[in-house]
Amino acid sequence: MTSSQIQGIYAWLLERGLSHTTVLHVHRRLKEMLAHALKWGMIAKNPADGATPPKREKGQMPMWDAATIRRFLDESKGTRYPHIFEFAVMTGMHRSEIAGLKWDAVDLESGRMEVVATLQQIPGHGLVTGAPKTKKSRRNFTLGPSTIELLRVAQGTQQLARIEAGPLWRETGYVFTRADGSPVQPDILTKNFRPMVRELAMPPLSFHGLRRAFATMALQAGMNPKIVSEALRHSNVTIILDTYSHVLPNMQGKLAIAVENILKR
């Protein structure tokens, strides 16, 4: 791998809608990995040293407030992937993790779910199943009542699709599937999401923005930034503090009131 190839990867990621901040994190992780390879004598030099990552974007990242999210979820009902859109908001999971989720990793009775696989579209290779990129990404979820109900509805919808498809049905075991049971391509989710946002005349947002919506609502609900950071599998809480700084002033106000209330007891 050369520096120019790495530079091309950064450009490709940006073209696919990833933010400058996300690509910058990719650069840092890649540079760290290649530094280990250099140390172990596997490569002669670190090609990431010669690549120039994008600078962190200034200003607030586009986000939807709770009212806008509710409107979108309401409007998306009746479309092809409403369950996926809602599930993304409720869990903050990556697109590849949602597409790669299988029923054997979900226990609706106990309200638990494991994230142990991803599904990605790799040029020249088609759909490829993989493992979450780090041990931290492989994790357990405790599902809320609404999310459990959402998955039960998705399960029922899948049963009806199985009947309608008949012998054409493909038993793949995925939670979210196409009409014939085959897995949903992650890119298809983005291609369905963007036109819907435009047609509904809603503020611009990418599918990845639903993950940010999850974080924003969690912080607005008073969740500790450290907990939110761990839920999103960020390498450290600084990413949350930088990205969602616009939410924190309101939290600080609640903090001051909470302290005063304790002192008044």
ROLUM-847678 format. One record per residue: residue in three letters; x, y, z of N, C-alpha, C, O in turn. Coordinates in steps of 0.02 Angstrom, whole numbers, padded with zeros to 5 digits, always signed. Atoms other than C-alpha are relative to their C-alpha. Example, Ala and Ser with C-alpha at 12.3 -4.5 7.8 and 13.67 -1.06 7.14 Angstrom:
<sites>
ALA+00045-00059+00000+00615-00225+00390+00045+00060+00000+00097+00059+00033/SER-00042-00059-00003+00684-00053+00357-00039+00055+00037-00014+00110+00045/
</sites>
This chain:
<sites>
MET+00042-00060+00000+00000+00000+00000+00044+00062+00000+00093+00066+00037/THR-00039-00061+00005+00065+00172-00047-00039+00059+00030-00098+00054+00044/SER+00033-00060-00027+00029+00346+00019-00055+00025-00046-00107+00047-00023/SER+00051-00023+00047-00065+00390-00140-00062-00045+00002-00118-00020-00007/GLN+00058+00045-00006-00175+00236-00121-00041+00016+00062-00102+00016+00061/ILE+00035-00019-00061-00215+00285+00057-00038+00065-00010-00095+00072+00013/GLN+00033-00064+00014-00255+00461-00003-00064-00013-00041-00115+00020-00030/GLY+00058+00017+00040-00373+00383-00130-00056-00029+00041-00115-00017+00028/ILE+00050+00028-00045-00461+00286+00007-00036+00055+00038-00097+00052+00046/TYR+00031-00055-00037-00490+00446+00105-00050+00037-00045-00105+00055-00023/ALA+00045-00034+00047-00565+00528-00050-00063-00041-00012-00118-00013-00017/TRP+00057+00045+00012-00676+00376-00079-00048+00002+00059-00109+00002+00050/LEU+00042-00002-00059-00739+00380+00100-00040+00066+00004-00098+00066+00022/LEU+00034-00065-00001-00781+00565+00087-00055+00002-00052-00109+00030-00040/GLU+00051+00002+00053-00874+00536-00077-00060-00041+00021-00116-00028-00001/ARG+00055+00042-00023-00979+00404+00010-00039+00031+00057-00085+00000+00084/GLY+00039-00036-00050-01039+00531+00136+00027+00002+00070-00004+00030+00115/LEU-00029-00002-00067-00924+00504+00285+00026+00070+00013+00050+00104-00033/SER-00022-00067-00019-00880+00663+00379+00076+00004+00002+00110-00047+00006/HIS-00072-00011-00007-00707+00739+00385+00026-00028+00066+00080-00058+00069/THR-00020+00024-00066-00700+00696+00569+00007-00076+00001+00054-00103+00029/THR-00003+00073+00001-00738+00512+00537+00060-00024-00039+00095-00070-00018/VAL-00058+00021+00040-00607+00498+00400+00065+00016+00037+00114-00021+00030/LEU-00059-00016-00040-00483+00584+00515+00013-00055+00051+00071-00073+00063/HIS-00008+00055-00048-00515+00447+00644+00026-00062-00035+00066-00100-00007/VAL-00024+00057+00040-00489+00316+00507+00076+00007-00011+00113-00041-00004/HIS-00071-00013+00011-00321+00397+00468+00041-00015+00062+00094-00048+00059/ARG-00037+00011-00063-00266+00394+00649+00006-00074+00016+00059-00097+00037/ARG-00001+00072-00015-00314+00211+00671+00046-00037-00049+00085-00080-00029/LEU-00042+00032+00050-00231+00160+00507+00074+00015+00012+00116-00030+00007/LYS-00069-00019-00013-00073+00256+00548+00028-00039+00060+00087-00059+00060/GLU-00021+00037-00059-00065+00171+00718+00014-00073-00017+00063-00102+00006/MET-00009+00069+00020-00086-00002+00641+00063-00010-00041+00101-00057-00031/LEU-00059+00005+00043+00047+00029+00510+00064+00013+00039+00117-00013+00022/ALA-00058-00013-00042+00164+00095+00644+00022-00065+00035+00081-00077+00044/HIS-00015+00065-00030+00152-00075+00729+00034-00046-00051+00081-00082-00035/ALA-00028+00041+00053+00187-00161+00563+00073+00020-00014+00115-00023-00026/LEU-00068-00025+00010+00341-00051+00541+00046-00023+00057+00103-00044+00045/LYS-00038+00020-00058+00400-00090+00717+00018-00075-00003+00072-00095+00019/TRP-00010+00072+00003+00383-00277+00685+00039-00022-00063+00050-00081-00074/GLY-00040+00016+00059+00482-00265+00522-00040-00026-00058-00012-00055-00104/MET+00042+00025+00053+00334-00308+00412-00001+00046-00061-00013+00024-00117/ILE-00004-00049+00054+00350-00148+00308+00061+00043+00011+00086+00049+00067/ALA-00061-00041-00004+00497-00033+00268-00014+00070+00025+00029+00101+00057/LYS+00018-00066-00024+00405+00129+00304-00076+00004+00007-00113-00037-00020/ASN+00072-00008-00011+00235+00191+00360-00029+00045-00054-00017+00105-00054/PRO+00028-00040+00055+00140+00248+00204-00051+00052+00023-00064+00100-00013/ALA+00049-00048-00025+00011+00338+00311+00034+00067+00018+00000+00118+00021/ASP-00036-00062-00015+00147+00465+00355-00003+00048-00059-00001+00109-00050/GLY+00001-00043+00059+00139+00529+00176-00069+00018-00024-00076+00055-00073/ALA+00068-00016+00019-00050+00539+00167-00025+00059+00041-00007+00067+00099/THR+00027-00059-00035-00144+00698+00213-00074-00010+00014-00114-00008-00033/PRO+00071+00009-00016-00307+00668+00305-00037+00066-00002-00006+00119+00003/PRO+00039-00063-00001-00449+00795+00297+00002+00031+00069+00008-00004+00119/LYS+00001-00034-00064-00452+00926+00432-00069-00006+00031-00120-00012-00004/ARG+00064+00003-00036-00586+00919+00565-00044+00058-00022-00022+00116-00024/GLU+00047-00051+00023-00739+01013+00504-00017+00049+00056-00027+00029+00113/LYS+00019-00051-00048-00778+01175+00590-00076+00006+00001-00110-00009-00048/GLY+00072-00012-00004-00951+01213+00651-00038-00063+00021-00009-00117+00026/GLN+00042+00054-00025-01094+01104+00709-00020-00048-00055-00038-00027-00110/MET+00020+00051+00049-01130+00941+00619-00076+00000-00006-00111+00013+00043/PRO+00072+00001+00008-01304+00924+00545-00032-00053+00044-00010-00111+00045/MET+00035+00046-00044-01423+00844+00669-00075+00015-00003-00095+00071-00020/TRP+00072-00009-00005-01610+00819+00686-00019+00001+00073+00008-00036+00114/ASP+00026+00001-00068-01703+00862+00844-00053-00055+00006-00071-00086-00044/ALA+00047+00055-00012-01828+00741+00922-00063+00006-00042-00089-00043-00067/ALA+00061-00010+00039-01978+00819+00834+00011-00019-00073-00033-00049-00104/THR-00016+00016+00069-01894+00802+00664+00008-00075-00010-00014-00103-00060/ILE-00008+00073+00003-01847+00621+00700-00067-00035+00001-00080-00081-00037/ARG+00067+00030-00004-02025+00579+00751-00038+00008-00065-00071-00037-00089/ARG+00035-00013+00063-02092+00659+00593+00027-00046-00055-00012-00074-00093/PHE-00029+00043+00052-01970+00562+00483-00023-00072+00009-00041-00105-00039/LEU+00020+00069-00013-02011+00396+00567-00074-00011-00017-00092-00064-00043/ASP+00071+00005+00017-02197+00430+00546-00009-00002-00076-00048-00042-00102/GLU+00006-00005+00073-02177+00477+00363+00030-00061-00035+00009-00078-00090/SER-00033+00057+00032-02066+00326+00328-00041-00064+00003-00027-00112-00033/LYS+00043+00059-00005-02202+00203+00377-00033-00013-00068-00059+00034-00100/GLY+00027+00016+00065-02262+00112+00223+00053-00003-00054+00039-00025-00110/THR-00055+00006+00047-02093+00124+00138+00035-00068+00011+00012-00107+00052/ARG-00031+00066-00001-01973-00023+00114+00037-00015+00066+00035-00072+00089/TYR-00043+00015-00057-01861-00004+00267-00015+00043+00063+00032+00067+00095/PRO+00015-00041-00059-01954+00090+00407+00027-00030+00065+00048+00007+00109/HIS-00025+00032-00061-01902-00039+00538+00074+00012+00009+00098+00021+00065/ILE-00072-00011-00004-01719-00015+00496+00014+00071+00022+00058+00083+00064/PHE-00011-00070-00018-01729+00174+00507-00012+00011+00075+00028+00044+00109/GLU+00016-00009-00070-01812+00167+00677+00050-00037+00045+00069-00012+00098/PHE-00049+00039-00038-01693+00032+00739+00066+00037+00004+00099+00035+00056/ALA-00063-00039+00001-01544+00141+00689-00003+00056+00051+00046+00068+00086/VAL+00008-00054-00049-01611+00285+00793+00001-00026+00071+00030+00005+00116/MET+00006+00027-00068-01647+00174+00943+00063-00032+00027+00072-00038+00088/THR-00060+00036-00023-01479+00086+00948+00065+00036-00014+00115+00022+00020/GLY-00063-00034+00017-01350+00201+00868+00049-00047-00034+00109-00032-00036/MET-00044+00048+00033-01280+00051+00773+00022+00023-00069-00014+00061-00102/HIS-00024-00014+00067-01176+00065+00616-00044-00035-00052-00076-00086-00037/ARG+00038+00029+00055-01258+00028+00450+00019-00073-00013-00024-00116-00023/SER-00024+00068+00013-01150-00127+00424-00019-00048+00056-00029-00107+00043/GLU+00020+00042-00057-01194-00192+00598-00074-00018-00004-00093-00074+00012/ILE+00071+00012+00007-01380-00173+00567-00013-00051-00055-00052-00098-00047/ALA+00009+00045+00057-01368-00260+00398+00025-00071+00018-00002-00120-00009/GLY-00029+00065-00017-01264-00401+00477-00031-00034+00060-00010-00088+00079/LEU+00032+00029-00060-01378-00433+00627-00043-00060-00018-00083-00058-00064/LYS+00039+00060+00011-01450-00609+00635-00042-00017+00061-00027+00004+00117/TRP+00046+00016-00054-01592-00679+00738+00032-00041+00055+00011-00037+00113/ASP-00032+00040-00053-01477-00800+00829+00041+00042+00049+00065+00017+00099/ALA-00035-00046-00046-01394-00648+00908-00049+00042+00040-00028+00086+00078/VAL+00052-00039-00033-01560-00580+00972-00042-00045+00045-00064-00098+00024/ASP+00044+00036-00047-01657-00640+01126-00054+00049+00021-00044+00090+00066/LEU+00054-00046-00014-01823-00550+01130-00031-00012+00069-00060+00034+00098/GLU+00028+00015-00066-01877-00637+01290+00038+00035+00055+00008+00064+00101/SER-00041-00032-00051-01732-00572+01393+00016+00073-00017+00042+00110+00025/GLY-00015-00069+00021-01717-00410+01293+00074+00014-00009+00098+00068+00006/ARG-00072-00006+00010-01536-00441+01249+00018-00012-00073-00017-00048-00109/MET-00023+00008+00069-01441-00430+01085+00076+00005-00001+00106+00043+00036/GLU-00072-00002+00008-01262-00463+01032+00018+00028-00069-00013+00011-00119/VAL-00026-00024+00064-01168-00368+00897+00065-00038-00012+00117-00023+00018/VAL-00058+00043+00011-01048-00499+00830+00020-00005-00074+00069-00039-00090/ALA-00016+00005+00071-01049-00475+00641-00019+00064-00037-00061+00103-00014/THR+00016-00055+00044-01053-00346+00504-00011-00027-00070+00010-00082-00087/LEU+00011+00019+00069-01109-00352+00323+00016+00062-00042-00014+00115-00034/GLN-00022-00056+00040-01023-00241+00196+00004-00017-00073+00017-00075-00092/GLN-00006+00008+00072-01024-00216+00008+00071+00018-00020+00090+00077-00017/ILE-00069-00011+00019-00845-00236-00052+00006-00003-00076-00012-00055-00105/PRO-00006+00000+00073-00810-00186-00234+00040-00061-00024+00095-00074+00000/GLY-00034+00058+00027-00764-00342-00333-00012-00064+00039+00006-00118+00015/HIS+00012+00060-00042-00818-00460-00193-00073-00008+00020-00092-00060+00047/GLY+00070+00004-00020-01002-00421-00165-00009+00010+00075+00030+00045+00107/LEU+00013-00006-00072-01076-00437+00010+00047-00045+00039+00054-00105+00025/VAL-00049+00036-00039-00946-00489+00136-00017+00005+00074-00027+00059+00100/THR+00013+00002-00072-00980-00544+00315+00066+00006+00037+00115-00027+00019/GLY-00061-00008-00039-00852-00489+00443-00016+00008+00073-00074+00006+00093/ALA+00007-00012-00071-00824-00460+00626+00007+00074+00014+00040+00108-00025/PRO-00011-00070-00019-00836-00290+00712+00075+00015+00002+00114-00028+00021/LYS-00070-00016+00011-00672-00198+00684+00043-00004+00063+00104-00014+00058/THR-00040+00005-00062-00618-00200+00868-00038-00042+00051-00098-00053+00044/LYS+00032+00037-00054-00653-00301+01025-00053+00043+00033-00104+00017+00056/LYS+00048-00046-00031-00742-00148+01091-00065+00003-00039-00119+00013-00011/SER+00059-00003+00042-00861-00152+00943-00043-00063+00009-00103-00061-00004/ARG+00038+00061-00013-00911-00331+00986-00030+00005+00070+00007+00006+00119/ARG+00029-00019-00065-01036-00302+01125-00071-00028+00008-00101-00054-00039/ASN+00068+00019-00016-01201-00342+01209-00043+00063+00007-00019+00114+00031/PHE+00048-00055-00007-01354-00230+01204-00056-00022+00046-00078-00079+00044/THR+00062+00009-00036-01495-00216+01328-00053+00040-00038-00046+00101-00046/LEU+00050-00032+00041-01649-00177+01225-00057+00029+00042-00079-00001+00091/GLY+00057-00030-00033-01785-00058+01280-00065-00031-00025-00065-00064-00077/PRO+00065+00029+00019-01970-00109+01272-00021+00018-00071-00046-00025-00108/SER+00021-00021+00067-02002-00008+01114+00041-00034-00054+00016-00051-00107/THR-00043+00033+00049-01853-00085+01025-00018-00074-00005-00016-00103-00060/ILE+00022+00070+00001-01910-00260+01075-00063-00007-00041-00070-00053-00082/GLU+00062+00001+00038-02082-00222+01006+00013+00011-00074-00018-00021-00116/LEU-00019-00013+00070-02004-00153+00847+00026-00064-00033+00009-00079-00090/LEU-00028+00062+00027-01907-00316+00822-00054-00054-00007-00051-00094-00054/ARG+00054+00049+00007-02063-00419+00853-00042+00016-00063-00062-00030-00099/VAL+00037-00020+00061-02154-00319+00717+00040-00019-00062+00013-00045-00110/ALA-00043+00017+00056-02005-00343+00601-00001-00075-00012+00001-00098-00069/GLN+00002+00074+00005-02011-00530+00638-00065-00022-00033-00066-00067-00075/GLY+00065+00016+00030-02196-00536+00596-00003+00018-00074-00029-00020-00114/THR-00002-00022+00070-02169-00438+00436+00041-00049-00042+00024-00062-00100/GLN-00043+00048+00036-02032-00561+00387-00037-00066-00011-00029-00097-00063/GLN+00039+00061+00007-02149-00708+00417-00049+00006-00059-00057-00041-00098/LEU+00046-00012+00055-02276-00632+00298+00036-00001-00067+00011-00028-00116/ALA-00040-00001+00062-02140-00601+00168+00020-00070-00020+00023-00086-00079/ARG-00019+00069+00014-02086-00783+00184-00058-00037-00034-00047-00076-00081/ILE+00060+00033+00029-02264-00841+00145-00011+00024-00071-00025-00015-00116/GLU+00011-00029+00067-02280-00722-00003+00053-00023-00050+00037-00034-00108/ALA-00054+00020+00045-02112-00772-00075-00004-00074-00018+00019-00094-00072/GLY+00006+00071+00014-02151-00958-00062+00067-00034-00012+00114-00025+00027/PRO-00063+00036+00013-02015-01066-00142+00059+00046-00018+00116+00024-00020/LEU-00054-00046+00017-01917-00910-00190+00034+00029+00062+00084+00064+00058/TRP-00028-00027-00062-01884-00870-00007+00069-00029+00015+00080-00089+00007/ARG-00068+00022-00018-01701-00878+00047+00007+00006+00076+00002+00060+00104/GLU-00006+00000-00073-01675-00928+00229+00071+00019+00019+00116-00024+00020/THR-00068-00024-00014-01525-00821+00277+00011+00013+00075+00069+00017+00097/GLY-00007-00012-00072-01561-00789+00461+00009+00072+00020+00016+00087+00080/TYR-00009-00070-00016-01542-00601+00449-00064+00030+00029-00119+00010+00010/VAL+00057-00034-00030-01656-00489+00552-00036+00044-00051-00097+00043-00056/PHE+00029-00045+00050-01682-00363+00413+00018-00027-00069+00077-00034-00086/THR-00012+00031+00065-01703-00435+00238-00039+00035-00055-00081+00078-00043/ARG+00039-00022+00058-01765-00399+00065-00061-00046-00006-00071-00090+00035/ALA+00063+00036+00007-01930-00469+00001+00009-00075-00008-00037-00113+00008/ASP-00011+00072+00010-01851-00638-00041+00042-00031+00055+00062-00089+00050/GLY-00038+00027-00056-01758-00658+00124+00074+00012-00004+00111-00002+00044/SER-00071-00014+00008-01589-00607+00056+00019+00061+00042-00024+00103+00056/PRO-00020-00056-00043-01486-00485+00162-00006+00067-00036-00002+00072-00097/VAL+00004-00068+00026-01506-00298+00140+00070+00027-00011+00112+00025+00034/GLN-00065-00031+00014-01358-00215+00056+00004+00067+00036-00041+00108+00030/PRO-00007-00063-00037-01294-00074+00167-00007+00062-00045-00038+00111-00025/ASP+00005-00057+00045-01279+00042+00016-00072+00016-00019-00090+00074-00031/ILE+00071-00010+00018-01464+00016-00023-00034+00043+00053-00078+00083+00036/LEU+00031-00040-00053-01509+00091+00146+00014+00074-00012-00031+00116-00005/THR-00018-00070+00014-01416+00251+00103-00038+00025-00061-00064+00081-00061/LYS+00034-00020+00062-01492+00255-00072-00075+00010+00011-00106+00050-00025/ASN+00071-00010-00016-01667+00240+00003-00011+00059+00046-00061+00094+00042/PHE+00007-00052-00051-01638+00361+00145+00005+00071-00029-00038+00113-00015/ARG-00012-00068+00026-01571+00512+00050-00059+00028-00040-00079+00085-00029/PRO+00058-00027+00038-01716+00528-00076-00060+00015+00045-00096+00064+00033/MET+00056-00013-00046-01842+00514+00066+00009+00066+00036-00039+00104+00044/VAL-00014-00063-00035-01758+00657+00159-00016+00059-00046-00045+00108-00024/ARG+00013-00055+00048-01766+00765+00002-00074+00007-00014-00101+00063-00015/GLU+00072-00003+00016-01946+00719-00039-00041+00028+00057-00092+00061+00045/LEU+00036-00025-00058-02002+00760+00137+00020+00071+00018-00005+00100+00066/ALA-00025-00069-00012-01910+00928+00127+00026+00008+00071+00012+00058+00104/MET-00027-00002-00068-01820+00888+00289+00073+00024-00003+00104+00022-00056/PRO-00070-00023-00001-01650+00958+00343+00046-00056-00024+00035-00114-00006/PRO-00046+00051+00026-01508+00867+00252+00031-00043+00055+00052-00017+00107/LEU-00030+00046-00047-01445+00713+00343+00016-00065-00036-00022-00086-00080/SER-00017+00064+00029-01357+00552+00295-00027-00056+00045-00049-00042+00101/PHE+00022+00056-00042-01406+00378+00358+00042-00003+00063+00016-00019+00117/HIS-00044+00001-00058-01256+00389+00473-00023+00052+00052-00008+00045+00111/GLY+00025-00051-00046-01340+00543+00547-00050-00026+00050-00060+00004+00103/LEU+00046+00031-00048-01468+00429+00630+00038-00023+00062+00011-00024+00117/ARG-00044+00020-00055-01324+00367+00737+00014+00061+00044+00016+00056+00105/ARG-00012-00062-00038-01287+00547+00786-00063+00022+00036-00060+00051+00090/ALA+00064-00017-00032-01472+00572+00824-00007-00039+00065-00031-00012+00115/PHE+00001+00042-00061-01461+00428+00948+00042+00032+00055+00021+00038+00112/ALA-00045-00030-00049-01313+00511+01034-00028+00065+00027-00024+00079+00087/THR+00027-00065-00021-01395+00682+01037-00057-00009+00050-00059+00025+00102/MET+00057+00011-00045-01555+00617+01117+00022-00029+00066-00006-00013+00119/ALA-00025+00029-00062-01457+00515+01243+00030+00054+00045+00019+00054+00106/LEU-00030-00055-00039-01359+00669+01297-00054+00048+00026-00050+00071+00083/GLN+00054-00045-00022-01516+00776+01303-00041-00031+00056-00072+00004+00096/ALA+00037+00035-00053-01595+00643+01414+00040-00001+00065+00016-00025+00116/GLY-00040-00004-00060-01453+00673+01537+00049-00057+00010+00079-00063+00063/MET-00047+00055-00006-01347+00520+01501+00071+00026+00004+00089+00075-00028/ASN-00070-00018-00007-01165+00530+01552+00035-00008-00068+00029-00061-00099/PRO-00036+00005+00065-01056+00568+01397+00043-00062-00005+00051-00089-00060/LYS-00042+00060+00000-00943+00423+01447-00042-00061-00020-00019-00103-00059/ILE+00045+00056+00016-01090+00302+01437-00019+00002-00074-00021-00049-00107/VAL+00019-00009+00071-01144+00373+01268+00059-00019-00044+00050-00052-00095/SER-00060+00016+00038-00965+00359+01206+00010-00075-00005+00027-00101-00059/GLU-00008+00072+00000-00958+00176+01256-00053-00034-00043-00040-00084-00076/ALA+00054+00028+00041-01126+00142+01173+00016+00006-00074-00002-00038-00114/LEU-00018-00011+00070-01059+00213+01010+00067-00030-00018+00088-00027-00076/ARG-00065+00033+00010-00893+00120+01031+00054+00049-00022+00099+00030-00060/HIS-00053-00047+00015-00789+00278+01016+00063-00019+00040+00059-00049+00093/SER-00063+00018-00033-00606+00259+01061+00008+00037+00066+00040+00012+00112/ASN-00002-00036-00063-00624+00392+01195-00057+00051+00002-00087+00067-00050/VAL+00057-00045-00009-00751+00514+01265+00011+00068-00032-00037+00106-00041/THR-00015-00065+00030-00663+00663+01185-00040+00010-00065-00061+00066-00080/ILE+00037-00005+00063-00750+00625+01020-00071+00024+00014-00097+00066-00023/ILE+00068-00021-00019-00920+00643+01104+00001+00073+00021-00043+00112+00000/LEU-00003-00068-00025-00868+00803+01191+00011+00051-00056-00015+00106-00053/ASP-00013-00045+00056-00805+00880+01028-00060+00004-00047-00081+00058-00067/THR+00053+00003+00050-00945+00823+00914-00066+00027+00025-00104+00058-00013/TYR+00065-00019-00026-01091+00858+01029+00005+00057+00051-00034+00060+00098/SER-00011-00055-00047-01027+01014+01117-00061+00046+00003-00072+00078+00055/HIS+00059-00044+00000-01187+01107+01066-00054-00025+00048-00097+00014+00069/VAL+00049+00029-00046-01287+00989+01178+00020+00010+00072-00023+00014+00116/LEU-00027+00000-00068-01175+01004+01330-00020+00061+00042-00031+00053+00102/PRO+00020-00057-00043-01219+01182+01387-00065-00011+00036-00072+00006+00095/ASN+00064+00014-00033-01398+01128+01421+00008-00051+00055-00025-00047+00107/MET-00013+00050-00051-01333+00978+01516+00032+00031+00062+00017+00013+00118/GLN-00033-00034-00055-01223+01092+01621-00050+00039+00042-00044+00044+00103/GLY+00052-00036-00036-01376+01194+01665-00040-00047+00045-00056-00030+00102/LYS+00035+00050-00040-01467+01037+01723+00043-00023+00058+00017-00037+00113/LEU-00046+00021-00053-01312+00989+01822-00002+00049+00058-00004+00029+00116/ALA+00001-00051-00052-01313+01154+01916-00064-00004+00042-00062+00001+00103/ILE+00064+00005-00035-01497+01135+01959-00002-00063+00044-00027-00061+00100/ALA-00001+00063-00038-01470+00954+02014+00039+00007+00064+00018-00017+00117/VAL-00041-00011-00059-01332+01006+02134-00036+00043+00051-00035+00028+00110/GLU+00037-00044-00044-01438+01147+02205-00057-00038+00036-00069-00027+00095/ASN+00056+00037-00029-01584+01029+02232+00024-00047+00056-00011-00056+00106/ILE-00027+00044-00051-01474+00909+02331+00017+00040+00063+00004+00018+00119/LEU-00019-00043-00056-01410+01051+02440-00060+00025+00039-00055+00040+00098/LYS+00060-00027-00032-01588+01108+02477-00036-00054+00042-00082-00038+00080/ARG+00035+00053-00037-01639+00939+02549+00012+00005+00074-00013-00036+00112/
</sites>
